[in-house]
Amino acid sequence: MELREEVLKIAKQAKEAAQKLANLSSTAKNEALLRMAENLEARKDEIQEKNRRDIIFAEKKGLSRALIDRLTLNEKRITQMSDSLKEIAKLEDPVGRIESMWRRPNGLLIGRIRVPLGVIGIIYESRPNVTVDAAGLCLKAGNAVILRGGSEAINSNIALSDVLSEAIEEVGLPPGCAQLIKTTDRKAVEEMLKLDEYIDVIIPRGGESLIQMVTKNSTIPVIKHYKGVCHVYVDEEADLKMAEEIAFNAKVQRPGVCNAMETLLVNEKIADKFLPKMIQRFKDAGVEIRGDEITCRIDPNVKKATEEDWSTEYLGLILSVKVVSGIDEAIAHINRYGSHHSDAIVTKSYSRSRKFLQEVDSAAVYVNASTRFTDGGEFGLGAEIGISTQKLHARGPMGAGELTTTKFIVLGEGQVRQ
């Protein structure tokens, strides 16, 4: 079968499955999710064996340590994926929830009710856990999903997809509920992006080039999950010990993810006191510092930052540092160079924390906490399909609720329009 025909067949099966899923009971959906979780646990060894093939290939290709970390599936991470499915099963079903209801003067009762999006196409790189999270969340929200992972994780994704598909069929649901395009041929993505008759929305997760390609070529609406150029601003009234712990966690705890800090902004009034110890701690952890002129004066061993550095998502142990005159300059820098993902202020000032929350135009804005919390699981969503950095139709971590839309319901007693 030709590639085009194969992708079309998958899309048609998904469309049929979506019609059944839209009206499926919460009990039936949760049964499928729990069976998927059980099967993952039972087949850990098989999944890890397939994952090792991808890791070996990635190492031969010379992929970065951060990318290999994203790719790796150890026993703990497989258990976390299984636990995530169980958490999704516990969540309230968003489908059928009445958002609002009101009565018009003519007696009509009008309301909004949550309904599935339909068929969701997800195009992603590196992280095989997306295969599980996406399948679980889409199922919970009554959507069919078509998955197309990156070539570097093909063996892992096939193994995970097979386990999930078997679980879905074991509970009597159609196989079209969650399907993986099992080819590394990039033409499969091109074909997928043209199928607006069958696919309702595309969600790309990956690097800047992938997202731009999808946005440019898709005839289907796209929800972009763009890069994470995240900031921590240390205010003049910050608790400096707290600031040190937050900044270190935001950069070092897991540097290869989109909610890791890429730029540290420090108020000039406390820079001389705060930065020497902070920079040394980063250096001890293997972080390369790229700083502005003031930062380089404070520590002459710091590499001079370029204009490009301020808007770069390093996804590794590199950090840009800039000393700013105050909160206004910090906010202006974030809104100019950031990616509207996650940004934090460390301060004891109520007025400046409120100003930061109001004026920073990002999907998640923090006061006195690490940006690393921008995650569906950490936000209590069970898991996430990704983190949307645009404003339509969802923003921030997208859980099951964000994978639905609304329709109007109108209840009358014979009214006709005059």
N, C-alpha and C positions, 0 to 999 in steps of 0.2 A: 504494500500500500504506500502511495506517495505521501510525503510529509504533509502536504496541504490537506489531503483527504483524512489523514490520521488526526490532525489537529481539529478539523471540522467535525469528525466523528466524536471526539472528546467533548467539544462544545455542545453538540446536540444532546449527548447523554446528560451533560450538566443541566441543560435547560429543562429536560424532562424531570430530572431529579429535583430541581429547584421547585417545581410545581407541587411535588409531594411534600417536600420539606416545609414549605410555607404553611402547611396546614397540619403539621405533625405535632403531637402533644408534647408537653415538656417532659413527661415521664419517658416517652420513647426516645427523645433526644438525649436525655440524661443516661438512659440505659446504654446507648451507643457510646457515649463519652467514657463511661466507666469500663466498658468492654475494651475500648481502645487503650485505656490506662493499664488494664490487666495484661493485655497482650504485649505492651511495651516492656513491662517488668519481666514477663516470662521469656522474652527473646532478647535480653540484654546482650548476651554473648554474640549472637548472630549480628546484631546491629553494630557492636564494637568491632567485629571482624571486618565488616564492610567499610566502616569508618577508617580503619587503619590503612586500607588501600588508598583512600583519599589523602590521608596525612602523608604517606610515603610519596605520593605523586606531588603533593604541594611542596614538600621539602626538596624534591628533585628540581622543581621549577624555581626554587629560591624565593618562595613567598615569605612575607615578613612574619615575625614571631606573633604579632597581633592577629594577623589573618589566620594563622595556623591555630591560634587559641580559639578564635571564633568557630573554626571548623571542627575542633576536637569534641568527641562524644565519649566521655568516660562514664563509669557506672553512676557517679553522683549526678551528672547532668541528665542521664536517661531517667533516673529516679525523679529528678526535678520536672522533667517533661511529663512524666506520668502523674505526678502530684498536681501539676498545672491543669491537666485534664479533669482531675477530681475536683479541683477548685472551681473550674468552669461549670461543672455539673451542679455545684452547690449554688451558683448564682441565680438570682431571679431571672426568669425568662423575659427578655424585653419584648418579644413578639406578643401582640394583643394588648399591650398596656395602653390604657387611655391616658393621653397626655393632658387633655383639657376637654371641657364640655360646657356649652353655653346655649341659652335659649334666646331666639330672636323675637321681636315684637309680634311677628306673624305666627308664632307658636312653634316654628321649626327648632328642633334640638340638634345642634351642630357640634361635632367634636373631632378630635384628632386621635388616631390609633396607630401604634407602631407596627410596621410590617417589614419583612425582609427586603434587602436590596435586590436579591435574585441570584444571579451568577456572578461570582467575583473571581477575577483573574489576578494572581499574585506572582510577580516576577522578582526574584530575589537572588542574592549572592551569598556565598560563604557559609552562612549559619544554617545548618540542617535543622536546628530546633524550630525554625520558622515553619517547617513542614508540619510539625505537630501542633504548634500554637494556632496556625492559620486554619488548619482543618478543624480543630476543636472549637474555635470561636465562631467560624462560619456556620458550623453545624448547630451550635447553640442558638444562633440568630436566625436559623431557618434558611441559610443560603447554601447553594452548591459552590464548590471552589475548584478552580483549575490552578495547579501549582506548576511553576517552571523555575527550578532552582539553577544555580550556577554550575558550570562544568567541574569546578574544583570539588564539589560535594555530591557528584552524581551517584556514586555508590551508596553513600549514606542516605541520600534522599530516596533512592529506590527501595532500600531496605525498610526505611520508616514508612514510606507510602504503602508498601505491600502489607506491613503489619496493620496499619490503620484500615486499609481496604478490606482485609479479611474480617476485622472486627465489625465493620459496618455491615458486611453481608451476613455475618453470623447472627445479627439482631434483626435481619429482614429488611434492611434499607437498600435502595438501589446503589450499585457501584459508582454511579455518576455523581454521588454526593461529594466525593473528594477524590480527584484524579491528579496524577502527576504526568507531565509531558516528559517521557523518559528518553530524551535525546539531548545531546549537547549542541546540536546544529542551531546556530543563531537564527536561521530562517524560520524556525518554529515560532520564535517570538514575533517576527514580522507577520506571519500568518495569523497568529493569535490576536494581534492588535487591530486586525481588519474585521473581526467577527462581532460587530456591534449588534447584529441581529440576535446573537445568542448570549453575549457577555454584557453585563450591565455596568460594571466598573472595573478599572484596572488599578492595582496598587503596586507600584514599584518600590522595592527596598534594596538599596545598594549604593554604589558610588555615584558621583555627580554625572559621569558620562552615561551611565545606564538610565538614570532618571531623565536626562535631557533627550536621549534617544527615544524613550517610551513616550514622553510628552509630545515630541515632534511628529512621531509616526502613528500615534493611536487615533482611530476614529471613535474610540470609546472614551467616556469621561475618565479622567485620571485623578487619583488622590495621591499627591506627592509626599513622600517621606524623605525629605531632603537631608543634607549633611548636618552634623551637629557641631557648630562652632560656638561652644558654651563658655560662659564667663563667670568668674567669681570676683566681686568687687569688695575690697576690704575698706570699710569706712573709717573715718578719723575717730569715731566713737565705738569701734569694734572691741570686743574682748579678744585680744591678740592670740591668746592660747586657743580659743575656739576657732578663730580665723585660720590658724595654722593647721589644726586638725581637719577642718572642712576643706581647705585648699589641697592638702595632701591627699585626702580621700578622693576628692573630685578628679585629681589627675592620675594618681598612682594605683588606686585599688583595682581598676581594670581599664587601662588606657586605650584599648582598641575598640571601644564602644562609643555610640553617638552621643551619650549623655556625659561623657568625660569632659572635664574642663580643658580648653585649649588656650585660653588667655586669662591671666591673673591681672586684675587692675587694683592698684593700691593708692590710697590717698597720700598726697605729698607730705601731709603733716605727721604721718607715722611711718613713712617709708624707710627712713634711716634706722628706725628701731626694729621694724618688722622684717624687712627684706633680707638682711644678712643671715639670720638664723634660718629663715624660710628657704632661701636659695641653697644654703648648705644642706639642708635636709633633702631637698629635691635632688641635688647632685649625688648625695650618698645613696639615693634610690635609683641612680642611673639616668636621671632626667637631664636632657640638654636644655639650657635656658637661652632664650633669645630675647633681648631686652631693648628698651628705648634708651635714649642718651642718659637719663637720670639713673636708670637701673645699671647701666654699664659703668657709671661713675661710682655707684655704691659698691659694685663688684666688677673690677676691671677684667676679670676672666670670663664674663658673660659675653656671648656672641651678639653682635649688633643685629637687631631685628630689621627686616625689610618691610616695605609697604605690603607685600604679598603675605607676609607672615600673619598679619592681623586678621585675615579672612581665610586662613588655612585650617582645615581639619586634619590634624597630624595622625590621629589614630595610633599613636605610639608615644614613647617617652621623650617628647619634645614639648616645650611650653613657652609661649610668648608672655612677657611681663611688661606692663606699662604703668608708670606713675602718672596719676591724674590730679588735677587741681581740686576736684570735689565731685559730688554726686552728679551734677549736671554734665560734666565732661565724661564721666563714666557711662551715663545713660546714652549720651550722644554717640560714644564709641560703640557701645553694644548694638544700638539700633542701626548704625552704619555698617559695621563689619560682621555682626553676628548673623546667624542663619535662622533666627526666630525659633530656636529650639528650647533651650533651658539656660537660665541665667540667675545668679544668686547675689545677694548683698549680705554682708556680715556687719551688723551694727546693733548698738543698744538704743539708737534713736528711733522713737516711734514715728516721728514726722518724716524722717528720711526713708524708713522702711515702707511707709505708705506711698511716698512719692515714687519709689522704685517699683513697687507693685503696680502702680497706676500707669507709669510712663514707659516701662520696658515692654516693647511689643514682641513678646515671645509666647510660645505655647505653654510653657511652665515657668513661673517666676517664684523664686524662693527668698525667704528671709531666714538667715541663720541655719541653713541646712545645705548639704551637698547636692549638687546637680545630679548625682548618681541615682537619686530616687525616681527620676523620670522613667517610669517603667510600669506597665500594666499591672503586674503582680504586686509591686510595691504600693500602687495606688488603690489596690483592692478590686481591680477589674478581673482578677483571676489570671489573665495573661493579656497579651496585646497582639494585634495584627501588625503593629508598627507604631511609629510616632509621627503623626502628620504635622508638618510645619506650615501648611497653608490654612486658609480660613474657611474654605468650603470643601466638603460639607461637615467635616469634623476637624478638630484641632487637638494636638497632644496625643497621648497614648490612646489607641483605638481598641476598646474592648468590644464585647458582644453588642452593647447598646449602640455603639457608633457604627455597627454594621447593619443597622436598620434605618428606615426612613419613615415617614408618616403618610397616611392618607386620611382624607376627610370622610367622616360618616355623617349622614344627614337623616334624621328621623322625623317623619311628618305624619299628618293626620288628614291627608287629602289636599294640602295647600297647592295652589297654582299661582304663578306670578302674574300680577296685574300689569 
